[in-house]
Amino acid sequence: MKYSGYLRIAVYDQHHDYFGFGKDDFLGEVYVLLKDVPASHGPKNIRDCQQSILALTKPTSEQIQGLNSLLNHRTWDKYVQRFLKNEAEKSRG
């Protein structure tokens, strides 16, 4: 049986004072196959759940530049253009 579903967990810094990053900075993400998420049958105390430590990944600067290049071509998409403008303002400080 093939499994194609996954859970994406993204971590953002929502405050200026955490981790030394700016507001709403992307810190990393992890993808978990749904088949690896244990099923729960009924109410469970959160303290009884097994914890997992997952390594976060973050795109390289080359990957980000490639994505920005692709997005720059979407001149008709006002949301993309607003996103690019906000990202440029954040990088200028």
Kinemage of the C-alpha trace (Angstrom):
@kinemage 1
@onewidth
@group {chain A} dominant
@subgroup {mainchain}
@vectorlist {calphas} color= white
{ca met a 1} P 0.000 0.000 0.000
{ca lys a 2} L 1.348 3.447 -0.963
{ca tyr a 3} L 0.973 6.412 1.363
{ca ser a 4} L 0.910 9.844 -0.172
{ca gly a 5} L -0.461 12.003 2.636
{ca tyr a 6} L 1.746 14.032 4.915
{ca leu a 7} L 1.551 16.602 7.677
{ca arg a 8} L 3.583 19.794 7.259
{ca ile a 9} L 4.615 21.621 10.415
{ca ala a 10} L 6.076 25.090 9.901
{ca val a 11} L 7.636 27.141 12.700
{ca tyr a 12} L 7.572 30.933 12.672
{ca asp a 13} L 8.921 33.476 15.136
{ca gln a 14} L 5.965 35.758 15.863
{ca his a 15} L 7.782 38.155 18.188
{ca his a 16} L 10.812 40.367 17.724
{ca asp a 17} L 12.499 39.162 20.881
{ca tyr a 18} L 12.532 35.376 20.319
{ca phe a 19} L 15.594 33.738 18.749
{ca gly a 20} L 16.986 37.118 17.664
{ca phe a 21} L 14.996 37.136 14.412
{ca gly a 22} L 12.549 39.698 13.082
{ca lys a 23} L 8.785 39.411 13.367
{ca asp a 24} L 7.118 36.472 11.565
{ca asp a 25} L 10.401 35.000 10.312
{ca phe a 26} L 10.309 31.453 9.000
{ca leu a 27} L 12.450 29.286 11.274
{ca gly a 28} L 11.999 25.914 9.592
{ca glu a 29} L 9.622 23.117 8.703
{ca val a 30} L 9.249 19.374 8.880
{ca tyr a 31} L 7.130 16.914 6.899
{ca val a 32} L 5.682 13.816 8.584
{ca leu a 33} L 4.034 10.967 6.695
{ca leu a 34} L 0.483 10.478 7.946
{ca lys a 35} L 1.116 6.751 8.256
{ca asp a 36} L 3.743 7.581 10.911
{ca val a 37} L 1.324 9.586 13.085
{ca pro a 38} L -0.122 7.265 15.752
{ca ala a 39} L -3.899 6.932 15.818
{ca ser a 40} L -5.802 7.974 18.920
{ca his a 41} L -8.859 6.071 20.073
{ca gly a 42} L -10.737 8.319 22.457
{ca pro a 43} L -9.651 11.029 24.882
{ca lys a 44} L -6.055 10.881 26.004
{ca asn a 45} L -4.029 12.923 28.437
{ca ile a 46} L -1.397 14.891 26.520
{ca arg a 47} L 1.178 13.888 29.139
{ca asp a 48} L 0.692 10.235 28.193
{ca cys a 49} L 1.604 10.816 24.540
{ca gln a 50} L 5.046 9.835 23.320
{ca gln a 51} L 7.175 12.807 22.248
{ca ser a 52} L 9.152 12.926 19.030
{ca ile a 53} L 12.021 15.234 18.235
{ca leu a 54} L 12.004 16.217 14.578
{ca ala a 55} L 14.759 18.066 12.761
{ca leu a 56} L 13.571 21.248 11.059
{ca thr a 57} L 14.770 22.075 7.565
{ca lys a 58} L 15.110 25.491 6.029
{ca pro a 59} L 15.664 26.329 2.351
{ca thr a 60} L 19.127 27.471 1.283
{ca ser a 61} L 19.674 31.028 0.076
{ca glu a 62} L 20.042 29.666 -3.492
{ca gln a 63} L 16.652 27.955 -3.248
{ca ile a 64} L 15.075 31.143 -1.901
{ca gln a 65} L 16.582 33.188 -4.747
{ca gly a 66} L 15.201 30.694 -7.263
{ca leu a 67} L 11.732 30.879 -5.738
{ca asn a 68} L 11.832 34.679 -5.634
{ca ser a 69} L 12.835 34.689 -9.299
{ca leu a 70} L 9.809 32.552 -10.146
{ca leu a 71} L 7.514 34.745 -8.058
{ca asn a 72} L 8.813 37.935 -9.693
{ca his a 73} L 7.331 36.696 -12.977
{ca arg a 74} L 3.827 36.599 -11.444
{ca thr a 75} L 3.253 40.307 -11.981
{ca trp a 76} L -0.503 39.769 -12.351
{ca asp a 77} L -0.811 38.295 -8.808
{ca lys a 78} L -1.249 41.150 -6.316
{ca tyr a 79} L -0.772 38.843 -3.300
{ca val a 80} L 2.577 37.607 -4.603
{ca gln a 81} L 3.706 41.145 -5.331
{ca arg a 82} L 2.712 42.273 -1.825
{ca phe a 83} L 4.589 39.289 -0.340
{ca leu a 84} L 7.731 40.123 -2.336
{ca lys a 85} L 7.513 43.772 -1.275
{ca asn a 86} L 7.175 42.795 2.403
{ca glu a 87} L 10.099 40.365 2.157
{ca ala a 88} L 12.276 43.055 0.538
{ca glu a 89} L 11.393 45.499 3.325
{ca lys a 90} L 12.219 42.920 6.007
{ca ser a 91} L 15.612 42.153 4.455
{ca arg a 92} L 16.479 45.866 4.407
{ca gly a 93} L 15.817 45.975 8.131
